[in-house]
């Protein structure tokens, strides 16, 4: 299995500073559930976001997949990406110092 990282940024610039709309709240909840399921299955190794609320804020998902195409399918199936609440960009990645 190969490792990949996808970087997530809000598609609405003031989403974090002004708060989420009802629709964004629903989609982000689906996003969290999707990633939680992938963690339980051992696909996602780490997911999180910066805590700042300005335009430099971003999230990351580190995952394992057979190849780049499989990683891309996982990324585009993410509800927040699919519903255009968060924009995503995929990168090849390698965990150098695991936590355990």
C-alpha positions in Angstrom: 0.0 0.0 0.0 1.1 3.5 -0.8 0.5 6.6 1.4 -1.1 9.8 0.3 -2.1 13.1 1.8 -5.0 15.3 0.7 -5.1 18.9 1.7 -8.5 20.5 2.3 -9.4 24.2 2.2 -12.8 25.8 2.6 -14.5 26.8 -0.7 -16.2 29.7 1.0 -13.6 32.1 2.4 -15.5 33.2 5.5 -16.8 29.8 6.4 -14.5 29.5 9.5 -14.6 33.1 10.6 -18.4 33.6 10.2 -19.5 30.1 11.0 -21.0 27.2 9.0 -24.3 27.4 7.2 -26.9 24.7 8.0 -26.0 22.9 4.7 -22.2 23.1 5.5 -22.9 21.8 9.0 -24.7 18.8 7.6 -22.0 18.1 5.0 -19.1 18.5 7.5 -20.9 16.0 9.8 -21.1 13.5 6.8 -17.4 14.3 6.1 -16.5 13.4 9.8 -18.6 10.2 9.6 -16.9 9.2 6.3 -13.4 9.7 7.7 -14.3 7.9 10.9 -15.4 4.9 9.0 -12.1 5.0 7.0 -10.2 5.2 10.2 -12.0 2.1 11.5 -11.2 0.3 8.3 -7.5 1.2 8.6 -7.5 3.3 5.4 -7.1 6.7 7.0 -4.1 7.0 9.3 -4.6 10.6 10.4 -7.0 13.5 9.8 -7.2 17.0 11.3 -7.1 20.7 10.7 -5.4 23.8 11.7 -7.2 25.7 14.5 -6.9 29.2 13.0 -9.9 30.7 11.3 -8.3 32.9 8.7 -7.7 32.2 5.1 -4.5 30.2 5.8 -6.5 27.4 7.5 -6.5 23.9 6.1 -7.1 20.3 6.9 -5.3 17.1 6.0 -6.1 13.5 5.6 -3.3 10.9 5.4 -4.4 7.6 3.9 -3.2 4.4 2.5 -4.3 3.1 -0.9 -3.2 0.7 -3.6 -2.3 3.5 -6.0 -2.9 7.2 -6.8 -6.2 6.4 -8.6 -7.6 4.6 -5.6 -6.5 7.5 -3.3 -8.2 9.9 -5.7 -11.4 7.9 -5.6 -11.3 8.0 -1.8 -10.7 11.8 -1.8 -13.5 12.5 -4.3 -15.9 10.3 -2.3 -15.4 12.5 0.7 -18.8 14.2 1.2 -17.2 17.7 1.9 -15.3 17.4 -1.4 -18.2 15.9 -3.4 -20.6 18.6 -2.1 -18.0 21.4 -2.8 -17.8 22.5 0.8 -14.0 21.8 0.9 -11.6 21.8 -2.1 -9.1 19.0 -2.1 -5.6 18.4 -3.6 -3.9 15.0 -3.5 -0.2 14.5 -2.8 2.0 11.4 -2.6 3.2 11.1 1.0 5.3 8.9 3.2 5.0 8.8 7.0 8.6 9.0 8.3 8.0 8.9 12.0 4.8 7.1 13.0 3.3 7.7 16.4 3.8 4.1 17.6 
